């Protein structure tokens, strides 16, 4: 039985200036600014910044 893989929507930027956001129980995205966080917040009301 195949394992479920973690869904990665964007690749992390190596400069270390990204914001880690959990959209739902198993989806994490890396954002460049808080402006883009508002976009994701509209689609996923339970989104939270985790790092």
N, CA, C and O atoms as CSV, one atom per row, in Angstrom:
chain,resi,resn,atom,element,x,y,z
A,1,UNK,N,N,0.836,-1.165,0.000
A,1,UNK,CA,C,0.000,0.000,0.000
A,1,UNK,C,C,0.898,1.251,0.000
A,1,UNK,O,O,1.773,1.365,0.859
A,2,UNK,N,N,0.704,2.194,-0.944
A,2,UNK,CA,C,1.563,3.378,-0.994
A,2,UNK,C,C,1.282,4.318,0.176
A,2,UNK,O,O,0.155,4.426,0.659
A,3,UNK,N,N,2.325,4.983,0.606
A,3,UNK,CA,C,2.187,5.961,1.683
A,3,UNK,C,C,1.701,7.286,1.120
A,3,UNK,O,O,1.977,7.625,-0.031
A,4,UNK,N,N,0.974,8.031,1.943
A,4,UNK,CA,C,0.547,9.364,1.530
A,4,UNK,C,C,1.713,10.324,1.691
A,4,UNK,O,O,2.379,10.332,2.727
A,5,UNK,N,N,1.960,11.131,0.671
A,5,UNK,CA,C,3.049,12.089,0.721
A,5,UNK,C,C,2.507,13.444,1.168
A,5,UNK,O,O,1.343,13.765,0.929
A,6,UNK,N,N,3.350,14.225,1.811
A,6,UNK,CA,C,2.985,15.572,2.210
A,6,UNK,C,C,2.921,16.438,0.963
A,6,UNK,O,O,3.851,16.436,0.156
A,7,UNK,N,N,1.850,17.166,0.803
A,7,UNK,CA,C,1.659,18.024,-0.356
A,7,UNK,C,C,2.458,19.304,-0.185
A,7,UNK,O,O,2.282,20.021,0.800
A,8,UNK,N,N,3.340,19.597,-1.142
A,8,UNK,CA,C,4.125,20.825,-1.119
A,8,UNK,C,C,3.679,21.675,-2.297
A,8,UNK,O,O,3.876,21.303,-3.454
A,9,UNK,N,N,3.071,22.831,-1.992
A,9,UNK,CA,C,2.561,23.699,-3.043
A,9,UNK,C,C,3.634,24.629,-3.592
A,9,UNK,O,O,3.617,24.961,-4.778
A,10,UNK,N,N,4.560,25.052,-2.750
A,10,UNK,CA,C,5.649,25.919,-3.196
A,10,UNK,C,C,6.949,25.435,-2.586
A,10,UNK,O,O,6.953,24.885,-1.485
A,11,UNK,N,N,8.039,25.635,-3.284
A,11,UNK,CA,C,9.344,25.263,-2.772
A,11,UNK,C,C,9.853,26.359,-1.837
A,11,UNK,O,O,9.663,27.540,-2.126
A,12,UNK,N,N,10.494,25.999,-0.729
A,12,UNK,CA,C,11.029,27.013,0.171
A,12,UNK,C,C,12.186,27.778,-0.470
A,12,UNK,O,O,12.974,27.205,-1.223
A,13,UNK,N,N,12.284,29.065,-0.171
A,13,UNK,CA,C,13.352,29.904,-0.689
A,13,UNK,C,C,14.544,29.767,0.254
A,13,UNK,O,O,14.375,29.885,1.468
A,14,UNK,N,N,15.748,29.521,-0.274
A,14,UNK,CA,C,16.887,29.242,0.591
A,14,UNK,C,C,17.399,30.415,1.417
A,14,UNK,O,O,18.246,30.197,2.282
A,15,UNK,N,N,16.941,31.636,1.205
A,15,UNK,CA,C,17.464,32.783,1.957
A,15,UNK,C,C,16.970,32.835,3.402
A,15,UNK,O,O,17.441,33.669,4.176
A,16,UNK,N,N,16.044,31.975,3.779
A,16,UNK,CA,C,15.584,31.910,5.155
A,16,UNK,C,C,14.577,32.967,5.547
A,16,UNK,O,O,14.241,33.081,6.726
A,17,UNK,N,N,14.086,33.742,4.601
A,17,UNK,CA,C,13.129,34.802,4.901
A,17,UNK,C,C,11.725,34.397,4.478
A,17,UNK,O,O,11.005,35.190,3.871
A,18,UNK,N,N,11.340,33.188,4.789
A,18,UNK,CA,C,10.008,32.716,4.425
A,18,UNK,C,C,9.159,32.553,5.682
A,18,UNK,O,O,9.674,32.453,6.795
A,19,UNK,N,N,7.862,32.530,5.473
A,19,UNK,CA,C,6.896,32.343,6.542
A,19,UNK,C,C,6.262,30.979,6.320
A,19,UNK,O,O,5.736,30.701,5.242
A,20,UNK,N,N,6.311,30.140,7.324
A,20,UNK,CA,C,5.751,28.800,7.227
A,20,UNK,C,C,4.306,28.853,7.705
A,20,UNK,O,O,4.025,29.321,8.808
A,21,UNK,N,N,3.382,28.365,6.858
A,21,UNK,CA,C,1.952,28.443,7.161
A,21,UNK,C,C,1.323,27.063,7.021
A,21,UNK,O,O,1.539,26.378,6.021
A,22,UNK,N,N,0.550,26.655,8.017
A,22,UNK,CA,C,-0.199,25.402,7.953
A,22,UNK,C,C,-1.609,25.741,7.479
A,22,UNK,O,O,-2.348,26.454,8.158
A,23,UNK,N,N,-1.978,25.215,6.293
A,23,UNK,CA,C,-3.296,25.490,5.728
A,23,UNK,C,C,-4.365,24.596,6.339
A,23,UNK,O,O,-5.454,25.059,6.680
A,24,UNK,N,N,-4.049,23.318,6.474
A,24,UNK,CA,C,-4.960,22.366,7.114
A,24,UNK,C,C,-4.105,21.337,7.843
A,24,UNK,O,O,-2.911,21.557,8.049
A,25,UNK,N,N,-4.692,20.243,8.225
A,25,UNK,CA,C,-3.987,19.257,9.033
A,25,UNK,C,C,-2.727,18.689,8.438
A,25,UNK,O,O,-1.847,18.259,9.183
A,26,UNK,N,N,-2.601,18.668,7.126
A,26,UNK,CA,C,-1.413,18.061,6.518
A,26,UNK,C,C,-0.755,18.901,5.431
A,26,UNK,O,O,0.185,18.428,4.793
A,27,UNK,N,N,-1.209,20.120,5.198
A,27,UNK,CA,C,-0.657,20.949,4.138
A,27,UNK,C,C,0.071,22.155,4.719
A,27,UNK,O,O,-0.512,22.946,5.461
A,28,UNK,N,N,1.347,22.289,4.377
A,28,UNK,CA,C,2.171,23.407,4.821
A,28,UNK,C,C,2.736,24.095,3.589
A,28,UNK,O,O,3.219,23.433,2.670
A,29,UNK,N,N,2.678,25.427,3.566
A,29,UNK,CA,C,3.258,26.195,2.468
A,29,UNK,C,C,4.249,27.198,3.045
A,29,UNK,O,O,4.149,27.585,4.209
A,30,UNK,N,N,5.201,27.611,2.221
A,30,UNK,CA,C,6.184,28.621,2.584
A,30,UNK,C,C,5.860,29.873,1.781
A,30,UNK,O,O,5.777,29.823,0.554
A,31,UNK,N,N,5.677,30.986,2.467
A,31,UNK,CA,C,5.303,32.238,1.813
A,31,UNK,C,C,6.418,33.259,1.954
A,31,UNK,O,O,7.186,33.228,2.915
A,32,UNK,N,N,6.500,34.171,0.980
A,32,UNK,CA,C,7.527,35.203,1.010
A,32,UNK,C,C,7.108,36.420,1.815
A,32,UNK,O,O,7.965,37.140,2.329
A,33,UNK,N,N,5.797,36.669,1.938
A,33,UNK,CA,C,5.348,37.849,2.672
A,33,UNK,C,C,3.989,37.603,3.305
A,33,UNK,O,O,3.285,36.659,2.947
A,34,UNK,N,N,3.632,38.456,4.243
A,34,UNK,CA,C,2.331,38.351,4.902
A,34,UNK,C,C,1.201,38.766,3.958
A,34,UNK,O,O,0.045,38.411,4.189
A,35,UNK,N,N,1.516,39.502,2.915
A,35,UNK,CA,C,0.499,39.891,1.931
A,35,UNK,C,C,-0.077,38.654,1.248
A,35,UNK,O,O,-1.280,38.591,0.995
A,36,UNK,N,N,0.759,37.686,0.952
A,36,UNK,CA,C,0.282,36.451,0.328
A,36,UNK,C,C,-0.478,35.585,1.331
A,36,UNK,O,O,-1.314,34.765,0.954
A,37,UNK,N,N,-0.167,35.784,2.638
A,37,UNK,CA,C,-0.892,35.033,3.665
A,37,UNK,C,C,-2.372,35.398,3.644
A,37,UNK,O,O,-3.210,34.520,3.849
A,38,UNK,N,N,-2.718,36.631,3.409
A,38,UNK,CA,C,-4.126,37.051,3.336
A,38,UNK,C,C,-4.856,36.333,2.204
A,38,UNK,O,O,-6.031,35.995,2.349
A,39,UNK,N,N,-4.184,36.096,1.088
A,39,UNK,CA,C,-4.768,35.350,-0.024
A,39,UNK,C,C,-5.124,33.932,0.414
A,39,UNK,O,O,-6.228,33.452,0.156
A,40,UNK,N,N,-4.180,33.267,1.079
A,40,UNK,CA,C,-4.420,31.901,1.537
A,40,UNK,C,C,-5.452,31.858,2.653
A,40,UNK,O,O,-6.202,30.889,2.770
A,41,UNK,N,N,-5.494,32.894,3.466
A,41,UNK,CA,C,-6.438,32.946,4.593
A,41,UNK,C,C,-7.886,32.965,4.092
A,41,UNK,O,O,-8.777,32.425,4.747
A,42,UNK,N,N,-8.118,33.587,2.932
A,42,UNK,CA,C,-9.471,33.617,2.346
A,42,UNK,C,C,-9.908,32.217,1.912
A,42,UNK,O,O,-11.077,31.859,2.060
A,43,UNK,N,N,-8.981,31.432,1.380
A,43,UNK,CA,C,-9.303,30.082,0.913
A,43,UNK,C,C,-9.334,29.063,2.047
A,43,UNK,O,O,-10.108,28.106,2.016
A,44,UNK,N,N,-8.478,29.280,3.052
A,44,UNK,CA,C,-8.389,28.373,4.202
A,44,UNK,C,C,-8.528,29.189,5.481
A,44,UNK,O,O,-7.529,29.684,6.004
A,45,UNK,N,N,-9.751,29.339,5.997
A,45,UNK,CA,C,-9.972,30.170,7.188
A,45,UNK,C,C,-9.207,29.698,8.430
A,45,UNK,O,O,-8.945,30.500,9.327
A,46,UNK,N,N,-8.851,28.436,8.495
A,46,UNK,CA,C,-8.134,27.911,9.661
A,46,UNK,C,C,-6.616,27.973,9.500
A,46,UNK,O,O,-5.891,27.389,10.305
A,47,UNK,N,N,-6.126,28.668,8.481
A,47,UNK,CA,C,-4.687,28.772,8.260
A,47,UNK,C,C,-4.020,29.471,9.430
A,47,UNK,O,O,-4.565,30.414,10.002
A,48,UNK,N,N,-2.811,28.987,9.782
A,48,UNK,CA,C,-2.080,29.587,10.894
A,48,UNK,C,C,-0.593,29.642,10.585
A,48,UNK,O,O,-0.053,28.748,9.934
A,49,UNK,N,N,0.059,30.685,11.049
A,49,UNK,CA,C,1.501,30.839,10.881
A,49,UNK,C,C,2.188,29.970,11.922
A,49,UNK,O,O,1.874,30.055,13.109
A,50,UNK,N,N,3.125,29.132,11.484
A,50,UNK,CA,C,3.798,28.243,12.421
A,50,UNK,C,C,5.301,28.505,12.494
A,50,UNK,O,O,5.995,27.871,13.289
A,51,UNK,N,N,5.805,29.407,11.694
A,51,UNK,CA,C,7.245,29.676,11.791
A,51,UNK,C,C,7.774,30.583,10.750
A,51,UNK,O,O,8.970,30.876,10.736
